[in-house]
Amino acid sequence: MSIRIDSIASYNAFTNLSASSTSLTDSMRRVATGIKMSQDDGAAVGISEYMRAQAKSTAMARNNVENAISAVQTADGWMQKVNDILGRMSELAIESNDITKSSTDRTNIQQEYSQLKSEINRIASSGAKFNGVGLLNGSLSGSTQVGADSGQTISVSLTSLTSLTANLGSVSTAAAAASAITNLKTAITTVNQARAKAGGIQQRLSNTQGGLLTYEDNLRAAEAKVRDVNMAREVTVMMKFQVLTQVGTAMLAQSNASFQSLPQLVGD
């Protein structure tokens, strides 16, 4: 007598065990990495990658802004030196325009005056630099990228002071000193206007810097919500599939054991 047995229970147990094992593996991967992969949520990954790119680009733009602020601050420091020198030159011009001064006195005064004028020229033409770029000779002029998207730029252009001393003449005579006094006031006004312009640029850049930092922080937080795994929920899911895998393994073993015992029962 022939007996045919189909172990449907074994097949069902195996199918359920395979599904539980696969789900457990996926859950363990999510718990281990803490992030979702394309197979978990393709749309979320796409959104996340765009946000990540924006955040990285924003961070680099913020770096550009910080560099520009540093350059403008450096320029302002040099302009303060120029202001100090012009103030001293004005003192010398006034000192020279004195009827009690002899020609020898004015010659001595002129020596210092000439050296100070030369120092202003040196600072403006080549002395004031930031990372090799001239700050007061017109070299620092253009736009810097201050955002992650095209067109998000700010113009950073500092006033050139290379011609500042063109009309400062000398103080070798009383008449020349009198003319220098007037021209020095004009030069001081020019520097003050250049510093006011630089200060406005710096304020604008500082405001942009703060905005970029806030945007970057919020963007990273939003990206994390989209991409990061809910660890509390995922650990619960993992524990669930651990139990199901253990139970499925036991059921498959039990089903196989029952199936293997049937021939012995029939033989008996």
LOVEX-800738 format. One line per field, with one value per residue: residue number from 1; y, z, x of N, C-alpha, C in turn; residue in three letters. Coordinates in steps of 0.05 Angstrom, whole numbers, always signed. Atoms other than C-alpha are relative to their C-alpha. Example, Ala and Ser with C-alpha at 12.3 -4.5 7.8 and 13.67 -1.06 7.14 Angstrom:
BEGIN
marro <- (1|2);
n_yy <- (-24|-24);
n_zz <- (+0|-1);
n_xx <- (+18|-16);
ca_yy <- (-90|-21);
ca_zz <- (+156|+143);
ca_xx <- (+246|+273);
c_yy <- (+24|+22);
c_zz <- (+0|+14);
c_xx <- (+18|-15);
miba <- (ALA|SER);
***
This chain:
BEGIN
marro <- (1|2|3|4|5|6|7|8|9|10|11|12|13|14|15|16|17|18|19|20|21|22|23|24|25|26|27|28|29|30|31|32|33|34|35|36|37|38|39|40|41|42|43|44|45|46|47|48|49|50|51|52|53|54|55|56|57|58|59|60|61|62|63|64|65|66|67|68|69|70|71|72|73|74|75|76|77|78|79|80|81|82|83|84|85|86|87|88|89|90|91|92|93|94|95|96|97|98|99|100|101|102|103|104|105|106|107|108|109|110|111|112|113|114|115|116|117|118|119|120|121|122|123|124|125|126|127|128|129|130|131|132|133|134|135|136|137|138|139|140|141|142|143|144|145|146|147|148|149|150|151|152|153|154|155|156|157|158|159|160|161|162|163|164|165|166|167|168|169|170|171|172|173|174|175|176|177|178|179|180|181|182|183|184|185|186|187|188|189|190|191|192|193|194|195|196|197|198|199|200|201|202|203|204|205|206|207|208|209|210|211|212|213|214|215|216|217|218|219|220|221|222|223|224|225|226|227|228|229|230|231|232|233|234|235|236|237|238|239|240|241|242|243|244|245|246|247|248|249|250|251|252|253|254|255|256|257|258|259|260|261|262|263|264|265|266|267|268);
n_yy <- (-24|-25|-23|-25|-20|-27|-14|-28|-15|-6|-21|-25|-8|-10|-26|-21|-3|-16|-28|-11|-3|-23|-24|-3|-10|-28|-16|-2|-19|-27|-6|-3|-25|-23|-14|+15|+5|-2|+21|-6|-22|-13|-28|-14|-2|-21|-26|-3|-6|-28|-16|+2|-16|-28|-6|-1|-24|-23|-2|-11|-28|-14|-3|-23|-25|-4|-10|-28|-16|-2|-18|-28|-8|-6|-25|-21|-3|-16|-27|-14|-9|-23|-23|-9|-14|-26|-18|-9|-18|-25|-13|-10|-22|-22|-8|-13|-26|-16|-21|+2|+22|-7|+18|+25|+14|+11|+22|+23|+8|+12|+27|+18|-2|+16|+28|+8|+1|+24|+24|+2|+11|+28|+15|+1|+14|+28|+9|+11|+24|+23|+24|-8|-18|-27|-9|-29|-8|+6|+28|+14|-12|+21|+13|+26|+18|+0|+18|+25|-2|-20|-27|-9|-13|-27|-15|-9|-17|-21|-24|-2|-24|-3|-28|-16|-20|-15|-29|-7|-18|+0|-21|-13|-29|-7|+1|+28|+11|-10|+15|+28|+2|+3|+25|+22|+3|+14|+28|+13|+4|+22|+25|+4|+9|+28|+17|+3|+20|+27|+7|+8|+26|+19|+5|+16|+27|+11|+7|+24|+22|+10|+13|+26|+19|+9|+16|+26|+15|+9|+19|+26|+12|+10|+24|+22|+10|+16|+23|+17|+20|-3|+22|+13|+17|+21|+20|+16|+17|+20|+20|+15|+20|+19|+20|+15|+17|+22|+16|+12|+22|+22|+13|+16|+25|+17|+11|+20|+24|+14|+12|+23|+21|+13|+27|+20|+7|+17|+26|+15);
n_zz <- (+0|+3|-14|+8|-20|+5|-26|+3|-25|+2|+19|-12|-21|+14|+13|-21|-12|+19|-1|-26|+1|+18|-15|-22|+11|+8|-24|-13|+15|-6|-28|+0|+15|-9|+23|+19|+26|+23|-1|-21|+8|+22|+1|-22|+5|+21|-13|-19|+14|+10|-23|-8|+19|-6|-25|+4|+16|-18|-18|+15|+4|-26|-2|+17|-14|-22|+12|+9|-24|-10|+18|-5|-26|+3|+15|-18|-18|+15|+3|-25|+0|+18|-15|-20|+14|+10|-23|-6|+21|-5|-22|+11|+17|-18|-12|+19|+6|-24|+7|-17|+9|+20|+23|-10|-14|+20|+14|-18|+0|+26|+0|-11|+17|+24|-7|-6|+26|+14|-13|+10|+27|-2|-11|+20|+25|-3|-28|-10|+16|-14|+16|+25|+16|-10|-12|+3|+27|+19|+8|-13|+12|+15|-14|-14|-2|-28|-2|+14|+26|+19|-3|-28|-3|-11|+10|-20|+14|-18|+13|+4|-12|+12|+8|-23|-7|+24|-5|-27|+4|-20|-21|-1|-2|-14|+20|+6|-24|-1|+20|-9|-21|+13|+15|-19|-9|+22|+0|-24|+7|+19|-14|-17|+17|+8|-23|-3|+20|-10|-23|+10|+12|-21|-13|+18|+0|-26|+0|+18|-15|-20|+14|+11|-22|-7|+22|+1|-23|+4|+23|-10|-17|+17|+14|-19|-4|+24|+5|-23|-9|-26|-13|-20|+15|+15|-19|-5|+24|+1|-21|+10|+20|-14|-12|+22|+12|-18|+0|+26|+1|-17|+14|+23|-11|-9|+23|+12|-17|+3|+27|+0|-17|+12|+11|-22|-10|+21|-1|-23);
n_xx <- (+17|-16|+12|-13|+4|-9|-3|+8|-8|-29|-4|+10|-19|-25|+6|+2|-27|-16|+10|-8|-29|-6|+8|-19|-25|+4|+3|-27|-16|+9|-8|-29|-8|+16|+11|+15|-13|+19|+20|+19|+17|-14|+7|-13|-28|-4|+3|-22|-25|+1|-4|-28|-16|+6|-13|-29|-5|+4|-23|-22|+6|-5|-29|-6|+8|-19|-25|+5|+1|-28|-14|+9|-11|-28|-2|+7|-23|-20|+10|-4|-28|-2|+12|-20|-22|+10|+3|-27|-8|+14|-14|-25|+6|+7|-25|-17|+12|-5|-20|-24|-16|-21|-1|-12|+22|+18|-14|+3|+28|+5|-11|+21|+24|-4|-1|+28|+14|-10|+12|+27|-1|-8|+23|+21|-7|-8|-3|+25|+9|+13|-5|-13|+17|-2|+25|+4|-9|+20|+0|+23|+24|+15|+22|-6|+23|+9|+23|-3|+12|-11|+9|-1|-27|-2|-22|-19|-19|-11|-10|-29|-12|-27|-5|+7|-21|-7|+2|-9|-23|-21|+3|-27|+4|+25|+22|+5|+13|+28|+15|+1|+21|+26|+0|+0|+28|+14|-10|+12|+28|+1|-4|+24|+21|-8|+6|+29|+8|-9|+17|+26|-4|-4|+26|+16|-11|+5|+29|+2|-13|+20|+22|-9|-3|+27|+11|-15|+8|+27|-1|-10|+20|+22|-11|-2|+27|+8|-18|-7|+19|+12|-14|+17|+19|-15|-9|+23|+5|-21|+6|+23|-9|-17|+18|+12|-21|-4|+24|+1|-20|+10|+23|-10|-13|+21|+14|-18|-1|+26|+0|-19|+9|+23|-6|-4|+27|+12|-14|+10);
ca_yy <- (+0|+69|+131|+203|+258|+335|+372|+437|+456|+452|+495|+547|+547|+556|+613|+650|+638|+666|+728|+739|+729|+779|+830|+818|+829|+894|+918|+902|+941|+1002|+998|+991|+1049|+1093|+1115|+1094|+1064|+1067|+1000|+1027|+1092|+1114|+1180|+1199|+1183|+1227|+1285|+1273|+1273|+1340|+1369|+1343|+1375|+1441|+1438|+1424|+1480|+1527|+1511|+1527|+1592|+1610|+1598|+1647|+1699|+1688|+1698|+1762|+1788|+1774|+1810|+1872|+1873|+1870|+1926|+1968|+1956|+1983|+2042|+2059|+2061|+2108|+2152|+2154|+2173|+2228|+2255|+2259|+2291|+2343|+2359|+2368|+2413|+2457|+2457|+2479|+2536|+2577|+2643|+2624|+2563|+2569|+2537|+2485|+2469|+2460|+2416|+2370|+2370|+2354|+2293|+2261|+2285|+2252|+2186|+2184|+2199|+2143|+2095|+2111|+2097|+2031|+2009|+2026|+1997|+1932|+1931|+1918|+1847|+1787|+1719|+1754|+1799|+1874|+1907|+1982|+1982|+1962|+1888|+1866|+1881|+1832|+1785|+1727|+1668|+1672|+1618|+1548|+1571|+1609|+1684|+1686|+1734|+1797|+1850|+1863|+1923|+1966|+2036|+2044|+2092|+2089|+2162|+2187|+2225|+2257|+2326|+2324|+2360|+2381|+2424|+2453|+2523|+2559|+2566|+2492|+2474|+2517|+2481|+2413|+2427|+2434|+2374|+2330|+2344|+2321|+2258|+2242|+2250|+2202|+2149|+2158|+2148|+2085|+2058|+2073|+2034|+1976|+1978|+1973|+1914|+1880|+1889|+1860|+1800|+1790|+1789|+1739|+1696|+1691|+1675|+1620|+1588|+1586|+1559|+1505|+1483|+1479|+1443|+1390|+1380|+1372|+1323|+1282|+1276|+1250|+1203|+1180|+1118|+1122|+1082|+1068|+1041|+1003|+968|+945|+920|+884|+850|+829|+795|+764|+729|+710|+682|+641|+616|+602|+561|+521|+509|+487|+438|+412|+404|+367|+322|+305|+291|+245|+205|+187|+130|+97|+101|+72|+17|-1);
ca_zz <- (+0|-21|+22|-4|+46|+30|+90|+82|+154|+140|+78|+115|+173|+125|+87|+151|+179|+115|+117|+191|+179|+122|+163|+222|+179|+151|+220|+249|+192|+206|+281|+266|+216|+245|+175|+122|+56|-13|-2|+61|+33|-35|-34|+34|+13|-49|-7|+45|-6|-35|+35|+51|-11|+6|+77|+54|+2|+54|+101|+46|+30|+104|+101|+43|+84|+143|+98|+69|+139|+160|+98|+111|+184|+164|+114|+168|+214|+160|+148|+221|+214|+154|+196|+251|+201|+170|+239|+253|+185|+201|+266|+227|+176|+231|+265|+202|+189|+245|+235|+291|+253|+216|+150|+187|+231|+170|+137|+198|+199|+125|+137|+181|+137|+76|+111|+135|+65|+37|+89|+68|-4|+16|+57|+2|-56|-27|+49|+64|+41|+60|+34|-19|-44|-38|+6|-7|-80|-113|-119|-70|-115|-139|-115|-66|-64|+0|-12|-39|-101|-164|-158|-83|-81|-46|-76|-35|-62|-19|-37|-67|-29|-76|-97|-26|-19|-89|-63|+4|-23|+29|+91|+73|+71|+109|+45|+29|+100|+97|+33|+63|+123|+77|+34|+95|+120|+52|+56|+126|+101|+43|+90|+137|+79|+57|+128|+131|+66|+94|+158|+119|+79|+143|+175|+114|+114|+189|+181|+123|+166|+221|+171|+138|+205|+223|+155|+157|+227|+209|+143|+179|+230|+176|+138|+201|+210|+139|+138|+209|+236|+294|+340|+394|+343|+304|+365|+381|+310|+314|+379|+347|+288|+335|+371|+306|+278|+341|+341|+266|+274|+330|+289|+228|+270|+302|+235|+206|+266|+259|+185|+197|+250|+203|+165|+231|+252|+185|+190|+259);
ca_xx <- (+0|+28|+18|+34|+43|+48|+77|+38|+52|+128|+122|+81|+130|+189|+155|+138|+208|+240|+196|+211|+286|+287|+249|+295|+356|+328|+308|+377|+409|+366|+381|+456|+460|+406|+385|+337|+362|+330|+296|+263|+236|+261|+224|+251|+322|+316|+290|+344|+401|+378|+374|+443|+472|+438|+465|+537|+533|+505|+562|+612|+576|+579|+654|+657|+620|+667|+727|+697|+683|+755|+781|+738|+758|+831|+821|+788|+847|+894|+849|+853|+929|+921|+875|+928|+982|+939|+925|+1000|+1012|+960|+996|+1061|+1028|+1000|+1067|+1102|+1053|+1083|+1121|+1169|+1194|+1259|+1275|+1316|+1256|+1212|+1264|+1263|+1187|+1186|+1230|+1177|+1120|+1151|+1163|+1090|+1065|+1108|+1080|+1009|+1027|+1060|+999|+950|+989|+1017|+1020|+946|+931|+888|+910|+952|+895|+905|+853|+863|+887|+822|+839|+784|+726|+672|+618|+623|+576|+535|+483|+473|+436|+456|+451|+458|+518|+539|+583|+645|+684|+730|+751|+820|+865|+925|+915|+901|+967|+966|+948|+982|+1044|+1095|+1103|+1171|+1143|+1088|+1046|+1055|+1036|+973|+952|+968|+923|+863|+882|+894|+823|+798|+841|+815|+744|+759|+785|+726|+678|+717|+711|+637|+628|+669|+628|+564|+590|+612|+544|+510|+557|+547|+471|+479|+525|+472|+418|+459|+475|+401|+382|+436|+416|+342|+358|+399|+345|+292|+337|+347|+272|+264|+324|+337|+304|+255|+300|+248|+198|+252|+279|+209|+200|+267|+248|+182|+218|+269|+212|+178|+243|+254|+182|+185|+249|+217|+153|+193|+233|+169|+135|+195|+198|+124|+133|+193|+156|+98|+134|+151|+78|+55|+108|+83);
c_yy <- (+25|+23|+25|+22|+27|+15|+30|+16|+8|+23|+27|+10|+12|+27|+22|+6|+17|+29|+14|+5|+24|+26|+6|+12|+30|+18|+4|+20|+29|+9|+6|+26|+25|+16|-18|-3|+2|-21|+4|+21|+16|+30|+16|+3|+21|+28|+6|+7|+29|+18|+0|+17|+30|+8|+3|+25|+25|+4|+12|+30|+16|+4|+23|+26|+6|+11|+29|+19|+5|+20|+29|+10|+7|+26|+24|+6|+17|+28|+16|+10|+24|+24|+11|+15|+27|+19|+12|+20|+28|+16|+13|+24|+25|+11|+16|+28|+19|+20|-3|-23|+9|-20|-27|-16|-13|-23|-26|-10|-14|-29|-20|-1|-18|-30|-10|-2|-25|-25|-4|-12|-30|-17|-4|-17|-30|-10|-13|-23|-20|-24|+7|+20|+28|+10|+30|+10|-7|-29|-15|+13|-22|-11|-26|-16|-3|-18|-25|+1|+21|+27|+11|+10|+27|+14|+10|+16|+22|+22|-1|+26|+5|+30|+19|+23|+19|+30|+9|+16|-3|+21|+15|+30|+5|-2|-29|-13|+8|-16|-29|-4|-5|-27|-24|-5|-16|-30|-16|-6|-24|-27|-7|-11|-29|-19|-3|-20|-28|-9|-10|-28|-21|-6|-17|-29|-13|-10|-26|-24|-12|-14|-28|-21|-11|-18|-28|-18|-12|-21|-27|-14|-12|-26|-24|-12|-18|-26|-18|-19|+7|-23|-15|-19|-23|-22|-18|-19|-22|-22|-18|-22|-19|-23|-17|-19|-24|-20|-16|-23|-24|-15|-17|-26|-19|-13|-21|-25|-16|-15|-25|-24|-16|-27|-21|-8|-18|-28|-16|-11);
c_zz <- (+0|+13|-9|+20|-10|+26|-3|+24|-1|-19|+11|+21|-13|-12|+21|+13|-19|+1|+26|+0|-16|+14|+23|-10|-7|+25|+15|-15|+6|+28|+0|-13|+10|-22|-18|-26|-21|+2|+22|-8|-21|-2|+22|-4|-21|+12|+19|-14|-10|+24|+10|-18|+5|+26|-3|-16|+17|+19|-15|-6|+26|+4|-18|+14|+23|-10|-8|+25|+11|-17|+5|+27|-2|-15|+19|+20|-14|-4|+25|+2|-18|+13|+21|-13|-10|+23|+8|-21|+3|+22|-11|-18|+16|+13|-19|-7|+24|-6|+17|-9|-21|-23|+8|+14|-20|-16|+17|+1|-26|-1|+10|-17|-25|+5|+5|-26|-16|+12|-8|-28|+0|+9|-21|-24|+4|+29|+11|-18|+18|-19|-28|-17|+13|+9|-6|-27|-21|-8|+12|-10|-16|+18|+12|+4|+30|+4|-16|-29|-18|+5|+28|+7|+13|-11|+23|-15|+19|-16|-3|+11|-12|-8|+24|+5|-24|+4|+27|+0|+21|+21|+3|+2|+15|-19|-7|+23|+2|-20|+9|+22|-12|-14|+19|+11|-21|+0|+23|-6|-20|+14|+17|-17|-9|+24|+5|-20|+9|+23|-9|-13|+22|+15|-17|+1|+27|+2|-17|+14|+20|-14|-11|+22|+9|-21|-1|+23|-4|-23|+9|+18|-16|-15|+19|+5|-23|-2|+24|+8|+28|+17|+20|-14|-13|+18|+8|-23|-1|+20|-9|-19|+12|+12|-22|-13|+18|+0|-27|-3|+16|-14|-24|+10|+10|-23|-14|+16|-2|-26|-1|+17|-13|-13|+21|+10|-20|+1|+23|-5);
c_xx <- (+18|-14|+16|-7|+12|+2|-6|+8|+30|+4|-9|+19|+25|-5|-1|+27|+17|-8|+9|+30|+8|-6|+18|+26|-2|-2|+27|+18|-8|+8|+30|+9|-14|-13|-15|+15|-22|-22|-21|-20|+15|-5|+14|+30|+6|-2|+24|+26|+1|+5|+29|+18|-3|+15|+30|+7|-4|+23|+24|-5|+5|+30|+9|-6|+20|+26|-3|+0|+28|+16|-8|+10|+30|+4|-6|+23|+22|-9|+2|+29|+4|-12|+20|+22|-9|-3|+27|+10|-13|+13|+26|-5|-6|+26|+18|-10|+1|+23|+25|+18|+20|-1|+11|-22|-19|+12|-2|-29|-7|+10|-21|-24|+3|+0|-29|-16|+8|-12|-29|-1|+7|-24|-21|+7|+6|+0|-25|-9|-14|+3|+11|-16|+2|-27|-6|+10|-20|-2|-24|-25|-14|-22|+10|-25|-7|-24|+4|-10|+12|-12|+0|+29|-3|+25|+18|+22|+9|+12|+30|+11|+28|+6|-5|+20|+6|+1|+11|+26|+21|-6|+27|-1|-27|-24|-7|-14|-29|-17|-4|-21|-27|-2|-1|-28|-16|+7|-12|-29|-3|+3|-24|-23|+6|-6|-29|-11|+8|-17|-27|+1|+3|-26|-18|+9|-6|-29|-4|+11|-20|-23|+8|+3|-27|-12|+13|-9|-28|-1|+10|-20|-23|+9|+1|-28|-9|+16|+5|-23|-11|+10|-18|-19|+15|+10|-23|-6|+21|-5|-23|+10|+20|-17|-13|+19|+5|-24|-2|+20|-10|-23|+9|+13|-22|-15|+16|+1|-25|-1|+18|-10|-23|+7|+3|-28|-14|+13|-10|-28);
miba <- (MET|SER|ILE|ARG|ILE|ASP|SER|ILE|ALA|SER|TYR|ASN|ALA|PHE|THR|ASN|LEU|SER|ALA|SER|SER|THR|SER|LEU|THR|ASP|SER|MET|ARG|ARG|VAL|ALA|THR|GLY|ILE|LYS|MET|SER|GLN|ASP|ASP|GLY|ALA|ALA|VAL|GLY|ILE|SER|GLU|TYR|MET|ARG|ALA|GLN|ALA|LYS|SER|THR|ALA|MET|ALA|ARG|ASN|ASN|VAL|GLU|ASN|ALA|ILE|SER|ALA|VAL|GLN|THR|ALA|ASP|GLY|TRP|MET|GLN|LYS|VAL|ASN|ASP|ILE|LEU|GLY|ARG|MET|SER|GLU|LEU|ALA|ILE|GLU|SER|ASN|ASP|ILE|THR|LYS|SER|SER|THR|ASP|ARG|THR|ASN|ILE|GLN|GLN|GLU|TYR|SER|GLN|LEU|LYS|SER|GLU|ILE|ASN|ARG|ILE|ALA|SER|SER|GLY|ALA|LYS|PHE|ASN|GLY|VAL|GLY|LEU|LEU|ASN|GLY|SER|LEU|SER|GLY|SER|THR|GLN|VAL|GLY|ALA|ASP|SER|GLY|GLN|THR|ILE|SER|VAL|SER|LEU|THR|SER|LEU|THR|SER|LEU|THR|ALA|ASN|LEU|GLY|SER|VAL|SER|THR|ALA|ALA|ALA|ALA|ALA|SER|ALA|ILE|THR|ASN|LEU|LYS|THR|ALA|ILE|THR|THR|VAL|ASN|GLN|ALA|ARG|ALA|LYS|ALA|GLY|GLY|ILE|GLN|GLN|ARG|LEU|SER|ASN|THR|GLN|GLY|GLY|LEU|LEU|THR|TYR|GLU|ASP|ASN|LEU|ARG|ALA|ALA|GLU|ALA|LYS|VAL|ARG|ASP|VAL|ASN|MET|ALA|ARG|GLU|VAL|THR|VAL|MET|MET|LYS|PHE|GLN|VAL|LEU|THR|GLN|VAL|GLY|THR|ALA|MET|LEU|ALA|GLN|SER|ASN|ALA|SER|PHE|GLN|SER|LEU|PRO|GLN|LEU|VAL|GLY|ASP);
***
